[in-house]
């Protein structure tokens, strides 16, 4: 009996402590949707999905005040769709900040507010590179898929080298880490802004993609970085095709004389680009829209369903 009496005060003390308080916090009271928009063209900035792509972004809730203790805003990870839009249906109204560092656009920090109910907020960004004037076709004579486009820098004062990639996969989530096109003609080295044509064989190579008869999904990616550049230059060299081999003595003693009288030719060495890691150091790609290619290559249509 004494043990029971001793236990009752302890129980009363326990039920009166904070452990047994009910959570009286209000639930989520807002939703938000928006688009990542190119600050120059006002077009959506498109993303890849998967390892190495930048479809996630970091958000901080800045106005939450706890009843006890202190509060330091913690990072929330939100996600964008391939078409550049995002939606979050479980948010609290209040003040927020987006802060991005590793993305396919130049880093941004922006404060914005979310009111109770429905909200729309677009983020204006500058992509590292842009893909324009995209077209895809099938060259039946050579059994090749053909991609054409023009590419440019998002900010030509920051980047000076562009690589272009023709990408393909067996589903619509085509991107940097989800690409089955391996032909040398499916990508370029670093080059200048301008028009490009890229090709992939639908027979022989690329067996991971074309082994079976099925639809295929394609898009173009561009990598824009700052490069160290060895300028283009011309070299005057001996034209060995015109060397007088018949006059060469067996002891090669007149080699230098023969070289001197052999005609020369000019060899052009193009500029060499190599990323120096100062801009877009994580080598994030920018993309065109995704297109669906029918199994018989007869129709090519843009994919628009990203919900």
C-alpha positions in Angstrom: 0.0 0.0 0.0 2.8 2.4 0.9 4.4 1.7 -2.5 1.2 2.7 -4.3 1.0 5.9 -2.3 4.6 6.8 -3.1 3.9 6.2 -6.8 0.9 8.5 -7.1 2.8 11.8 -6.4 5.5 10.8 -8.8 2.8 10.1 -11.5 1.2 13.5 -10.8 4.6 15.2 -11.2 5.2 13.4 -14.4 1.9 14.2 -16.0 2.3 17.9 -15.2 5.7 18.2 -17.0 6.3 19.2 -20.6 6.5 15.6 -21.7 2.8 15.3 -21.8 1.9 18.7 -23.4 -0.1 18.4 -26.5 1.3 19.8 -29.8 -0.7 22.9 -30.4 1.2 24.1 -33.5 -0.8 25.0 -36.5 -0.3 22.8 -39.5 0.8 23.7 -43.0 -1.3 26.7 -44.2 0.2 27.5 -47.7 1.1 26.1 -51.1 3.5 27.6 -53.6 4.4 27.0 -57.2 6.6 28.8 -59.7 9.2 28.6 -62.4 12.9 29.1 -62.8 13.0 31.8 -65.5 16.0 32.9 -67.7 16.6 36.5 -66.7 17.4 37.4 -70.3 15.0 35.4 -72.4 12.1 35.0 -69.9 12.0 31.3 -70.9 12.0 28.5 -68.4 15.4 27.1 -67.4 15.2 23.4 -68.0 16.8 20.7 -65.7 18.1 17.2 -65.8 17.1 14.7 -63.1 19.7 12.4 -61.4 23.2 12.4 -60.3 25.2 15.4 -61.4 22.2 17.5 -62.3 20.8 20.5 -60.4 17.1 20.0 -60.0 17.2 20.5 -56.3 17.5 23.9 -54.5 17.9 25.1 -50.9 15.2 27.1 -49.1 15.4 28.6 -45.6 12.4 29.5 -43.4 13.5 32.7 -41.7 10.6 33.8 -39.4 9.8 30.8 -37.2 10.0 31.7 -33.5 10.0 28.8 -31.0 8.3 29.1 -27.6 11.6 28.0 -26.0 15.2 28.2 -26.9 16.7 29.8 -30.0 16.2 29.2 -33.7 18.6 29.0 -36.5 17.1 28.6 -40.0 17.8 25.1 -41.3 18.1 24.2 -44.9 15.1 22.7 -46.7 15.6 20.9 -50.0 13.0 21.5 -52.6 12.9 20.1 -56.1 12.2 21.4 -59.6 10.7 19.5 -62.5 12.5 18.9 -65.8 10.4 21.7 -67.4 11.7 24.3 -64.9 8.7 24.5 -62.6 8.4 23.6 -58.9 5.5 23.0 -56.5 5.4 22.6 -52.7 2.0 21.9 -51.1 3.2 21.6 -47.5 4.6 24.9 -46.4 4.0 27.4 -43.6 3.2 31.0 -44.5 6.1 33.4 -43.6 9.4 34.7 -44.8 11.8 32.6 -46.8 15.1 32.7 -48.6 16.5 30.8 -51.5 20.2 30.3 -51.6 21.8 28.2 -54.4 25.4 27.4 -55.0 25.6 24.2 -57.0 23.2 24.7 -59.9 23.0 25.0 -63.7 22.7 28.8 -63.2 24.8 31.4 -61.5 24.3 31.4 -57.7 21.4 33.4 -56.3 20.3 34.6 -52.9 16.7 36.0 -52.8 14.2 36.7 -50.0 10.5 36.2 -50.6 7.3 35.8 -48.6 4.6 33.1 -48.6 1.1 34.1 -47.6 -1.6 31.8 -46.3 -3.3 29.9 -49.2 -2.0 29.6 -52.7 1.2 31.4 -53.9 3.1 31.8 -57.1 6.7 32.9 -57.1 9.2 32.7 -60.0 13.0 32.8 -59.6 14.9 34.9 -62.1 18.3 33.2 -62.9 21.0 33.4 -65.4 21.9 29.9 -66.8 25.6 29.2 -67.6 24.7 28.3 -71.2 21.7 28.3 -73.5 20.4 25.9 -76.1 18.3 27.4 -78.9 16.8 26.5 -82.3 16.6 22.8 -81.5 15.6 20.3 -84.1 15.8 16.5 -84.4 15.4 14.3 -87.5 16.2 10.9 -88.8 18.6 10.4 -91.7 17.4 7.1 -93.1 20.1 6.8 -95.7 22.8 6.8 -93.1 20.7 5.3 -90.3 21.4 8.2 -87.9 19.5 10.4 -85.6 20.5 14.0 -86.2 20.3 16.9 -83.8 20.8 20.6 -84.7 21.0 23.6 -82.4 22.6 26.8 -81.7 24.3 27.4 -78.3 25.4 30.6 -76.5 26.8 31.7 -73.1 24.4 32.8 -70.4 26.9 35.5 -69.5 29.7 35.9 -72.1 31.8 37.9 -69.6 32.1 34.9 -67.3 32.4 31.9 -69.6 34.3 31.4 -72.9 34.0 27.6 -73.7 31.0 25.5 -74.7 30.7 21.8 -75.1 27.6 20.4 -76.8 26.1 16.9 -76.2 23.4 14.9 -78.1 21.8 12.7 -75.4 19.4 9.8 -75.5 17.8 7.4 -73.1 15.0 4.8 -72.8 12.9 7.1 -70.7 12.1 10.8 -70.6 14.6 11.7 -67.7 17.5 12.2 -70.1 20.5 14.0 -68.6 24.1 14.1 -67.7 24.1 10.8 -65.8 21.3 9.2 -67.9 22.6 9.2 -71.5 23.2 6.2 -73.7 24.7 8.0 -76.7 28.4 7.1 -77.0 29.3 8.0 -80.7 32.2 10.5 -81.0 29.9 12.5 -83.2 27.4 12.9 -80.4 29.5 15.5 -78.5 32.0 18.2 -79.2 35.1 19.6 -77.5 35.1 23.1 -76.1 34.2 25.6 -78.7 32.6 28.9 -79.6 28.9 29.9 -79.6 27.2 29.1 -82.8 25.3 26.4 -84.7 26.1 22.7 -84.3 25.0 19.4 -85.8 25.5 16.2 -83.9 24.7 12.6 -85.0 24.3 9.1 -83.5 24.1 5.8 -85.3 21.0 3.7 -84.6 22.9 0.5 -85.7 26.2 -0.8 -84.5 27.1 1.4 -81.6 24.9 2.7 -78.8 23.6 -0.8 -78.1 22.3 0.1 -74.7 19.8 2.4 -76.5 19.1 0.7 -79.8 19.4 -3.0 -79.0 15.6 -3.3 -78.9 12.8 -1.7 -80.8 11.2 0.9 -78.5 10.7 4.6 -78.2 13.7 6.8 -77.4 14.0 10.1 -75.6 16.5 12.7 -76.8 17.6 16.2 -75.9 20.7 18.5 -76.2 22.9 19.6 -73.3 25.5 22.3 -73.2 28.3 22.8 -70.7 29.6 26.3 -70.4 32.7 27.0 -68.3 35.6 29.4 -68.2 38.6 28.0 -70.0 42.3 28.7 -70.3 42.9 29.1 -74.0 45.9 28.4 -76.2 45.2 30.8 -79.1 44.9 29.5 -82.6 48.2 29.8 -84.5 49.8 28.8 -87.8 53.0 26.8 -88.1 55.3 26.8 -91.2 56.5 23.2 -91.6 58.4 21.2 -94.3 56.0 19.4 -96.6 57.3 15.9 -96.3 55.0 14.7 -99.1 57.3 16.7 -101.4 60.6 15.7 -99.8 63.1 14.5 -102.5 63.6 11.1 -101.1 65.4 9.9 -104.2 68.3 12.4 -103.5 68.8 11.2 -100.0 72.3 9.6 -99.7 72.7 6.3 -97.9 74.5 8.1 -95.1 71.9 10.8 -94.8 74.7 13.4 -94.8 72.7 15.7 -97.1 69.5 15.5 -95.0 69.6 19.2 -93.8 70.3 20.5 -97.3 67.4 18.5 -98.7 65.1 19.8 -95.9 66.1 23.4 -96.7 65.1 23.1 -100.3 61.9 21.2 -99.7 58.7 23.3 -100.1 57.0 24.3 -96.9 53.3 24.3 -96.0 51.2 26.1 -93.4 49.6 24.0 -90.6 46.7 25.7 -88.8 46.4 24.8 -85.1 42.9 25.7 -83.7 42.5 27.3 -80.3 42.6 24.8 -77.5 40.2 25.2 -74.5 40.5 23.6 -71.1 38.2 24.4 -68.2 40.1 26.1 -65.4 37.3 25.5 -62.8 36.7 29.2 -61.9 33.2 29.3 -63.3 30.7 26.5 -63.1 33.3 24.3 -61.3 30.8 21.4 -60.9 30.2 21.3 -64.6 26.5 21.6 -64.5 24.7 21.2 -67.9 22.0 23.3 -69.4 19.4 21.6 -71.5 16.9 21.7 -74.4 13.4 20.3 -74.0 13.1 16.4 -74.2 11.7 14.9 -77.3 10.2 11.4 -77.9 11.4 9.4 -80.9 9.1 6.6 -82.1 10.5 3.1 -82.3 10.6 3.3 -86.1 12.1 6.9 -86.0 9.2 8.2 -88.1 7.8 10.7 -85.5 9.6 13.0 -83.1 7.5 15.0 -80.6 8.3 17.2 -77.6 7.5 15.7 -74.2 5.3 18.1 -72.2 3.9 16.0 -69.4 6.1 16.6 -66.3 3.4 16.5 -63.6 
